[in-house]
Every structure is written in C-alpha cells, then in structure tokens.
Amino acid sequence: MPLTTEQKYWRKRVFLLTWLAYAGFYFCRKNLSVTWSSMEADLGLDNSDYASIIFVYSLIYTIGQFVNGYLSDKFGPRIIVSTGLFLAAIANIFLGLSFSVGIIIFLISLNGYGQSTGWSGLIKNMTPWYRSNERGIVMSWWSTCYVTGGFLATVFATYTAFDMDFMSELGWKRGFFFPSMVLVVIAFLYLLFTRNNPQEVNLPSILEDKYQTDSDDNQDNIKILKILIKNNALWIYSSCYFILKLTRYAFLFWLPIYLEKALNYDVNDSGYISSVYELIGFFGVILAGYSSDKLFKSKRFSTVALMMLGLAAVCLLHGTLVSFGKMGVISSIALIGIATYGPDSLICTAGAMDVGGKKGAGMAAGIINGTGSIGQMFSGFIVVAVNEAYGWDNLFNFFVILSLVGGGLAALKWNYKSPEKYIS
C-alpha cells in the first residue's frame, strides 16, 4: 500500500528526532574517556578507579536495557526516552563538580540509567514507521546516530575541555558542562515533537502484516516475551552483540588512553585521533545495511559473519599498521571502526526489529543490547587485566579471538531470515 504524504512526512520527522536523540546521548557518554587523564591527575585517581567506574556505569546500563525495553513496549518510548535524556544531562552537569570516586560512581550510575532508555526505546519508536523490507537500509542510515554522535561528542568534549578559551579556569570540567547543555536542548526537541506511532497523529498503520497490531492495545507483553526468548536467532544475535559491544566499548573508553600511554601522543592528538574510530565507522554502518538488504536479501547474519571475520583480520594487522607511524595508526583505527560498527549496527537495529516485530521490538532490542552491555560491563577490567599481564599490543590479539568466535556463531545462521508474523 503506497504511503500518504502525511505518513511520509511523519516518518521522516520521527527518523530525524530519534536520530538526534541517540546522537545526543553520546555527548554525555564520550566525554568521560576524553577527560579521564586530566581527572585522574587532578583528583588523584588511577586506571583501576576508571575500570570500576566503567563497570558500575555498565552494570546500571545493562539492567536498564532489560527494564526499559519492557517499559517502552508497555508505556511507549516517548515518555521513557525523554526521561532518560533529561536524567543523563542532569547527571553530567554534576559530574563536572565531582571531587571523589564515590560521587563519580553515584552520578555515573544515574547517567547509565538515563542512557539505558535510549536504544531500546528509540528502536521501538522507529519500528511502527518502517516496513520489514526497508529496515536494513533505513536502519543503517539511522544507526549513523551513534557513530556520528560518538565522533561529534569526542571532538566537542576535546575542544570544550582543552582548547576553548571561554571559562578556561574550569579546565576539564567544561567537558561535562557544555555537552549537558547540548543534551538538554535535544531532550526538549524530542519530547515536544516526536510521537510513538502513526495512530497518535490520526494516521493509518504503515505496517501491513495482519499480525502487526499495536502492542499498546492491551497486548500481553509477558506472552510476547516468552515467544521471544524461545527464538534461538535472538540469542545468537545477543551472543555476537556481547562480543561486539565488549570490543566497541573497549575502544570507546580506552582508545584515547592507549594513544597517550602506549603510543605517546599528547592529550589533544589522542582525543582527535580516537574520533576517527567513529568518523570512519560511519561507512561500516552504511555498508552493512546495504549489504544485508541488497546483497543478502535481508539475511542479516551473513553480513554480520563476514564483517566480524574482517574485524579479526584488521586487529591481527594492527601492530604492522602502527609501525608506519601516525597515518598507519589512523588507518588501523578507521578499519577497526568499519568492521566493528557495521555488524554492531545491523544486529541492534534491523536484527532486533526483525526478531521482535512491531509488538516486541522494544523487548528484543532490550535483550540484545542488554546482553551486549554485559560485555561492555566487563570490558574495562578485561582491558586492564590483559594490558597489565601482556601489554597493549596483545590486547588486539585478544580481540582477534573474540571476533573469530562471533563470526563463527553468526555463520551458523547464514541463510536465516526472521519472519515478523510469528508474534501473534
């Protein structure tokens, strides 16, 4: 059925606002890794404190993923995500005033819960507006929210914390204050101008499948959850995402520190060079979306398997590329970004939407992202343990092994294509 002009307008509007909302979350997520070296020196902290802070943040974020996926399906994403946006912004304002590990951990917990509303809620928000055969490509473009958001957030935090002349006496604290202001503006835009589904603006449903009635219309969410957890495709997606998110957050939180301490770049260069991970990772997201829809006919696992095997190859070559100097380092970071963000975005967007359908998209996204966040939760301790025992170089060899395991798991479902209609 062709879309009306109003339907086209509203789904573009929802696309833009949900994209902006998740990109905005990163302004209050990436600033910690950029400012940590200065915080460490100023507050008398060390890498073990950093690993503990990341663990607590990730623990709350993980729990929140499971909780907020369910809440977004039950109450609608608009109110859940809006609450999270404001909570993350407020927590970051006070993080700029922190003076001890205990206070940082408390505030990072609030930030973690606020951040946890974003992914599952926004995937839920997008699902009623786009059909299954569009999702690989549409969600690949939409997934650039966290790649672009991460890049912009890294550059913005680096500039405001270290290079900006305004309020220079505050130093690294500016890396929390100014990103918070950005997020507050985005929170108001999302709350005021988005809607949960076409019916809220008196439009007919865009999804045509007869099984795809609204989950908000007295549906039994517990029944849907039981159906979801019996689907082994959900758990293979989740296992791959565990590996990918462990790897991605190791790079997100530790890449600036690795560049400073292992390769001896200064704090400014480390911040800007590390942003290449997200900047070039953008193209991996687009590549994965078009590959899954056009080349593999919406069979997501094929693309996931190939890109995770590619990630293993690039991590294996990292030491060789580093020997070529700064351009070699940038090239390696860029390739790792492509091979990480491609399968990462595909699993947690189109994959979750396919498995969960309109009724259970929030829960499917919550389960996949929540499982991935368990990997994120332990990534800091793993980085510290491997680095202290074997050095920074062998950390990349550890990622080679993980990526091979993930690629093998995805290959088990090479020809699998998720039907939406099994949730009735």
DACOR-V375505 format. One record per residue. N is the residue number from 1. PSI is psi as a letter, one per 20 degrees, with the letter a starting at -180 (* if undefined). Layout:
BEGIN
n->N psi->PSI
n->N psi->PSI
END
This chain:
BEGIN
n->1 psi->p
n->2 psi->q
n->3 psi->q
n->4 psi->r
n->5 psi->h
n->6 psi->g
n->7 psi->g
n->8 psi->g
n->9 psi->g
n->10 psi->h
n->11 psi->h
n->12 psi->h
n->13 psi->g
n->14 psi->g
n->15 psi->g
n->16 psi->g
n->17 psi->h
n->18 psi->h
n->19 psi->g
n->20 psi->h
n->21 psi->g
n->22 psi->h
n->23 psi->h
n->24 psi->h
n->25 psi->h
n->26 psi->h
n->27 psi->h
n->28 psi->k
n->29 psi->g
n->30 psi->i
n->31 psi->h
n->32 psi->g
n->33 psi->h
n->34 psi->h
n->35 psi->i
n->36 psi->g
n->37 psi->h
n->38 psi->h
n->39 psi->g
n->40 psi->g
n->41 psi->h
n->42 psi->h
n->43 psi->j
n->44 psi->l
n->45 psi->r
n->46 psi->a
n->47 psi->h
n->48 psi->h
n->49 psi->g
n->50 psi->g
n->51 psi->h
n->52 psi->g
n->53 psi->g
n->54 psi->h
n->55 psi->g
n->56 psi->g
n->57 psi->g
n->58 psi->h
n->59 psi->g
n->60 psi->h
n->61 psi->g
n->62 psi->g
n->63 psi->g
n->64 psi->h
n->65 psi->g
n->66 psi->g
n->67 psi->g
n->68 psi->h
n->69 psi->g
n->70 psi->g
n->71 psi->h
n->72 psi->h
n->73 psi->h
n->74 psi->g
n->75 psi->i
n->76 psi->q
n->77 psi->h
n->78 psi->g
n->79 psi->h
n->80 psi->g
n->81 psi->g
n->82 psi->g
n->83 psi->g
n->84 psi->g
n->85 psi->g
n->86 psi->h
n->87 psi->g
n->88 psi->g
n->89 psi->g
n->90 psi->g
n->91 psi->h
n->92 psi->h
n->93 psi->g
n->94 psi->h
n->95 psi->h
n->96 psi->i
n->97 psi->j
n->98 psi->q
n->99 psi->j
n->100 psi->r
n->101 psi->g
n->102 psi->g
n->103 psi->g
n->104 psi->g
n->105 psi->g
n->106 psi->g
n->107 psi->h
n->108 psi->h
n->109 psi->g
n->110 psi->g
n->111 psi->g
n->112 psi->g
n->113 psi->g
n->114 psi->g
n->115 psi->h
n->116 psi->i
n->117 psi->i
n->118 psi->g
n->119 psi->g
n->120 psi->h
n->121 psi->g
n->122 psi->h
n->123 psi->g
n->124 psi->g
n->125 psi->h
n->126 psi->h
n->127 psi->g
n->128 psi->i
n->129 psi->i
n->130 psi->p
n->131 psi->r
n->132 psi->g
n->133 psi->i
n->134 psi->i
n->135 psi->h
n->136 psi->g
n->137 psi->g
n->138 psi->g
n->139 psi->i
n->140 psi->g
n->141 psi->h
n->142 psi->h
n->143 psi->i
n->144 psi->i
n->145 psi->g
n->146 psi->i
n->147 psi->g
n->148 psi->g
n->149 psi->g
n->150 psi->g
n->151 psi->g
n->152 psi->h
n->153 psi->h
n->154 psi->g
n->155 psi->g
n->156 psi->g
n->157 psi->g
n->158 psi->g
n->159 psi->g
n->160 psi->h
n->161 psi->h
n->162 psi->h
n->163 psi->i
n->164 psi->p
n->165 psi->h
n->166 psi->p
n->167 psi->l
n->168 psi->h
n->169 psi->i
n->170 psi->i
n->171 psi->c
n->172 psi->h
n->173 psi->h
n->174 psi->h
n->175 psi->i
n->176 psi->h
n->177 psi->g
n->178 psi->g
n->179 psi->h
n->180 psi->g
n->181 psi->g
n->182 psi->g
n->183 psi->h
n->184 psi->g
n->185 psi->g
n->186 psi->h
n->187 psi->g
n->188 psi->g
n->189 psi->g
n->190 psi->g
n->191 psi->g
n->192 psi->h
n->193 psi->i
n->194 psi->r
n->195 psi->q
n->196 psi->h
n->197 psi->r
n->198 psi->h
n->199 psi->h
n->200 psi->i
n->201 psi->k
n->202 psi->l
n->203 psi->q
n->204 psi->q
n->205 psi->q
n->206 psi->h
n->207 psi->p
n->208 psi->h
n->209 psi->p
n->210 psi->i
n->211 psi->i
n->212 psi->l
n->213 psi->r
n->214 psi->p
n->215 psi->i
n->216 psi->i
n->217 psi->m
n->218 psi->k
n->219 psi->q
n->220 psi->n
n->221 psi->h
n->222 psi->g
n->223 psi->g
n->224 psi->g
n->225 psi->g
n->226 psi->h
n->227 psi->g
n->228 psi->g
n->229 psi->i
n->230 psi->i
n->231 psi->o
n->232 psi->h
n->233 psi->h
n->234 psi->g
n->235 psi->h
n->236 psi->g
n->237 psi->g
n->238 psi->g
n->239 psi->g
n->240 psi->h
n->241 psi->h
n->242 psi->g
n->243 psi->g
n->244 psi->h
n->245 psi->h
n->246 psi->g
n->247 psi->g
n->248 psi->g
n->249 psi->h
n->250 psi->g
n->251 psi->g
n->252 psi->g
n->253 psi->h
n->254 psi->i
n->255 psi->g
n->256 psi->h
n->257 psi->g
n->258 psi->g
n->259 psi->h
n->260 psi->g
n->261 psi->h
n->262 psi->h
n->263 psi->i
n->264 psi->k
n->265 psi->q
n->266 psi->r
n->267 psi->h
n->268 psi->g
n->269 psi->h
n->270 psi->g
n->271 psi->g
n->272 psi->g
n->273 psi->h
n->274 psi->h
n->275 psi->i
n->276 psi->h
n->277 psi->g
n->278 psi->h
n->279 psi->g
n->280 psi->h
n->281 psi->h
n->282 psi->g
n->283 psi->h
n->284 psi->h
n->285 psi->g
n->286 psi->g
n->287 psi->g
n->288 psi->g
n->289 psi->g
n->290 psi->h
n->291 psi->g
n->292 psi->h
n->293 psi->g
n->294 psi->g
n->295 psi->g
n->296 psi->j
n->297 psi->l
n->298 psi->j
n->299 psi->n
n->300 psi->h
n->301 psi->h
n->302 psi->g
n->303 psi->g
n->304 psi->g
n->305 psi->g
n->306 psi->g
n->307 psi->h
n->308 psi->h
n->309 psi->h
n->310 psi->h
n->311 psi->g
n->312 psi->g
n->313 psi->g
n->314 psi->g
n->315 psi->h
n->316 psi->h
n->317 psi->i
n->318 psi->g
n->319 psi->h
n->320 psi->g
n->321 psi->h
n->322 psi->h
n->323 psi->i
n->324 psi->j
n->325 psi->b
n->326 psi->g
n->327 psi->h
n->328 psi->g
n->329 psi->g
n->330 psi->g
n->331 psi->g
n->332 psi->g
n->333 psi->h
n->334 psi->g
n->335 psi->h
n->336 psi->h
n->337 psi->g
n->338 psi->g
n->339 psi->i
n->340 psi->g
n->341 psi->h
n->342 psi->f
n->343 psi->h
n->344 psi->g
n->345 psi->h
n->346 psi->g
n->347 psi->g
n->348 psi->j
n->349 psi->e
n->350 psi->h
n->351 psi->g
n->352 psi->h
n->353 psi->g
n->354 psi->g
n->355 psi->g
n->356 psi->h
n->357 psi->a
n->358 psi->h
n->359 psi->g
n->360 psi->k
n->361 psi->h
n->362 psi->g
n->363 psi->g
n->364 psi->g
n->365 psi->h
n->366 psi->g
n->367 psi->g
n->368 psi->g
n->369 psi->h
n->370 psi->g
n->371 psi->g
n->372 psi->h
n->373 psi->h
n->374 psi->g
n->375 psi->g
n->376 psi->h
n->377 psi->h
n->378 psi->i
n->379 psi->h
n->380 psi->g
n->381 psi->h
n->382 psi->g
n->383 psi->g
n->384 psi->g
n->385 psi->g
n->386 psi->g
n->387 psi->g
n->388 psi->h
n->389 psi->h
n->390 psi->i
n->391 psi->r
n->392 psi->h
n->393 psi->h
n->394 psi->i
n->395 psi->h
n->396 psi->h
n->397 psi->h
n->398 psi->g
n->399 psi->h
n->400 psi->g
n->401 psi->g
n->402 psi->g
n->403 psi->h
n->404 psi->g
n->405 psi->g
n->406 psi->g
n->407 psi->h
n->408 psi->g
n->409 psi->g
n->410 psi->h
n->411 psi->h
n->412 psi->h
n->413 psi->k
n->414 psi->g
n->415 psi->j
n->416 psi->p
n->417 psi->p
n->418 psi->p
n->419 psi->q
n->420 psi->h
n->421 psi->i
n->422 psi->i
n->423 psi->o
n->424 psi->*
END
